Amino acid sequence: MVLRGERDDPDRYGRQSLFLYLEPSASSVQSDLLTRGEALISADIVDKACATELATAEAAARQARRGAWATDSIVETVEDPADILTRAGQFAVVEGKVVSVRQAGGTVYVNFGRRWTRDFAATIPKRMVPDLEAAGVTPASLKNRRVRVRGWVERRGGPRINVVRTGQIEVIGD
């Protein structure tokens, strides 16, 4: 086994993100799990090469409908906000068509329904907008597009995912 990470020291909480390689394999165990559909990619991967490798592996499993992707139950749809709320406190992948994008104070709201007290929304801190735009995602351009959001589901009025990394929000179609 070989462990590889961006840094050799843990963060302030004592955590250390590492990738596990079983020699002589050239791909990480994480990548192998994603390719088989046995894991979901998090948006917390800072290294772009690693993030790209993992996203490609997950996309291959999704397209081939392997593992968790064999059924539609892995992705929550915005049509049933109550179902999304059952995942409060858990990591989830939610997708649907964006109805509106609004800014209030320091937050951009990407709304997937008309009623904020019930429907799903992704919230983006205003300070994140330049990073998203640099990654090719302009919040205002999301209106009327199909979008996939991944992250931790919170209950704030309706179900919410707070977008704090560029990899958490993905345009999947028009």
Disulfide bonds with the S-S distance in Angstrom:
none
